[in-house]
Amino acid sequence: MSQFIRIDKDSNPKKAVLLNLDLVASVELSPQSDLLSSADEKRVYLSCLAHDKTVIATVHFDSVEDAHAWIQNHLGVQV
């Protein structure tokens, strides 16, 4: 059976999406400042990529510590 994780958009469970982890080939963590519209340099984002490097999900965090905790909790990897 496929493994899914739930991602609440805008911290609102009514806007939740499911990410199928079987489709994820790699995960990249980057500073939010890499985005053109970013004003907050403490924020980071996590991109889940398919085997062909297509981004299938992006999750934004207020701090790198929050991102590391999410990765530990949902992917079982300590960064």
Short mmCIF file of the C-alpha atoms (twelve columns), coordinates in Angstrom:
data_MODEL
# 
_entry.id   MODEL 
# 
loop_
_atom_site.group_PDB 
_atom_site.id 
_atom_site.type_symbol 
_atom_site.label_atom_id 
_atom_site.label_alt_id 
_atom_site.label_comp_id 
_atom_site.label_asym_id 
_atom_site.label_seq_id 
_atom_site.Cartn_x 
_atom_site.Cartn_y 
_atom_site.Cartn_z 
_atom_site.pdbx_PDB_model_num 
ATOM 1  C CA . MET A 1  0.000   0.000  0.000   1 
ATOM 2  C CA . SER A 2  1.198   3.513  -0.762  1 
ATOM 3  C CA . GLN A 3  2.317   5.798  2.033   1 
ATOM 4  C CA . PHE A 4  0.644   9.201  2.215   1 
ATOM 5  C CA . ILE A 5  1.204   12.214 4.439   1 
ATOM 6  C CA . ARG A 6  -1.254  15.023 4.968   1 
ATOM 7  C CA . ILE A 7  -0.222  18.635 4.450   1 
ATOM 8  C CA . ASP A 8  -2.512  21.334 5.833   1 
ATOM 9  C CA . LYS A 9  -2.396  24.386 3.592   1 
ATOM 10 C CA . ASP A 10 -2.316  27.703 5.484   1 
ATOM 11 C CA . SER A 11 -2.549  25.697 8.755   1 
ATOM 12 C CA . ASN A 12 -6.161  24.979 7.854   1 
ATOM 13 C CA . PRO A 13 -7.243  21.312 7.951   1 
ATOM 14 C CA . LYS A 14 -10.079 22.121 5.539   1 
ATOM 15 C CA . LYS A 15 -7.439  22.889 2.904   1 
ATOM 16 C CA . ALA A 16 -5.470  19.660 3.413   1 
ATOM 17 C CA . VAL A 17 -3.767  17.803 0.578   1 
ATOM 18 C CA . LEU A 18 -2.278  14.316 0.554   1 
ATOM 19 C CA . LEU A 19 1.246   13.679 -0.693  1 
ATOM 20 C CA . ASN A 20 2.027   10.180 -1.938  1 
ATOM 21 C CA . LEU A 21 5.552   9.471  -0.663  1 
ATOM 22 C CA . ASP A 22 5.999   6.714  -3.251  1 
ATOM 23 C CA . LEU A 23 6.246   9.458  -5.891  1 
ATOM 24 C CA . VAL A 24 8.975   11.372 -4.035  1 
ATOM 25 C CA . ALA A 25 12.496  10.667 -5.256  1 
ATOM 26 C CA . SER A 26 14.260  13.522 -3.461  1 
ATOM 27 C CA . VAL A 27 13.623  16.337 -1.002  1 
ATOM 28 C CA . GLU A 28 15.344  19.722 -1.105  1 
ATOM 29 C CA . LEU A 29 15.397  22.264 1.730   1 
ATOM 30 C CA . SER A 30 16.120  25.865 0.710   1 
ATOM 31 C CA . PRO A 31 16.003  29.353 2.227   1 
ATOM 32 C CA . GLN A 32 12.840  31.275 1.463   1 
ATOM 33 C CA . SER A 33 15.043  34.122 0.228   1 
ATOM 34 C CA . ASP A 34 15.570  32.055 -2.935  1 
ATOM 35 C CA . LEU A 35 12.010  32.978 -3.887  1 
ATOM 36 C CA . LEU A 36 11.565  36.338 -5.556  1 
ATOM 37 C CA . SER A 37 8.630   37.438 -3.382  1 
ATOM 38 C CA . SER A 38 10.212  36.611 -0.043  1 
ATOM 39 C CA . ALA A 39 10.705  39.274 2.593   1 
ATOM 40 C CA . ASP A 40 11.388  37.006 5.592   1 
ATOM 41 C CA . GLU A 41 14.882  35.498 5.520   1 
ATOM 42 C CA . LYS A 42 14.206  33.083 8.427   1 
ATOM 43 C CA . ARG A 43 11.594  31.133 6.474   1 
ATOM 44 C CA . VAL A 44 12.523  28.035 4.505   1 
ATOM 45 C CA . TYR A 45 10.754  25.789 2.072   1 
ATOM 46 C CA . LEU A 46 10.936  22.082 1.380   1 
ATOM 47 C CA . SER A 47 10.417  20.789 -2.164  1 
ATOM 48 C CA . CYS A 48 9.493   17.170 -2.842  1 
ATOM 49 C CA . LEU A 49 10.669  16.140 -6.301  1 
ATOM 50 C CA . ALA A 50 9.804   13.211 -8.535  1 
ATOM 51 C CA . HIS A 51 12.509  11.122 -10.213 1 
ATOM 52 C CA . ASP A 52 12.524  13.530 -13.207 1 
ATOM 53 C CA . LYS A 53 13.028  16.533 -10.847 1 
ATOM 54 C CA . THR A 54 9.423   17.724 -11.252 1 
ATOM 55 C CA . VAL A 55 8.308   19.430 -8.032  1 
ATOM 56 C CA . ILE A 56 5.243   17.606 -6.751  1 
ATOM 57 C CA . ALA A 57 4.869   19.460 -3.435  1 
ATOM 58 C CA . THR A 58 6.322   22.470 -1.662  1 
ATOM 59 C CA . VAL A 59 5.886   23.083 2.058   1 
ATOM 60 C CA . HIS A 60 6.843   26.404 3.681   1 
ATOM 61 C CA . PHE A 61 8.127   26.747 7.258   1 
ATOM 62 C CA . ASP A 62 8.734   29.704 9.567   1 
ATOM 63 C CA . SER A 63 12.176  28.418 10.575  1 
ATOM 64 C CA . VAL A 64 14.700  25.773 9.641   1 
ATOM 65 C CA . GLU A 65 14.063  24.088 12.994  1 
ATOM 66 C CA . ASP A 66 10.367  23.665 12.089  1 
ATOM 67 C CA . ALA A 67 11.395  22.165 8.748   1 
ATOM 68 C CA . HIS A 68 13.798  19.729 10.409  1 
ATOM 69 C CA . ALA A 69 11.099  18.671 12.883  1 
ATOM 70 C CA . TRP A 70 8.614   18.089 10.035  1 
ATOM 71 C CA . ILE A 71 11.154  15.994 8.124   1 
ATOM 72 C CA . GLN A 72 11.907  13.941 11.255  1 
ATOM 73 C CA . ASN A 73 8.208   13.430 12.000  1 
ATOM 74 C CA . HIS A 74 6.965   12.652 8.502   1 
ATOM 75 C CA . LEU A 75 9.946   11.188 6.682   1 
ATOM 76 C CA . GLY A 76 11.770  9.600  9.610   1 
ATOM 77 C CA . VAL A 77 15.063  11.299 8.791   1 
ATOM 78 C CA . GLN A 78 17.045  13.538 11.114  1 
ATOM 79 C CA . VAL A 79 18.640  16.443 9.266   1 
# 
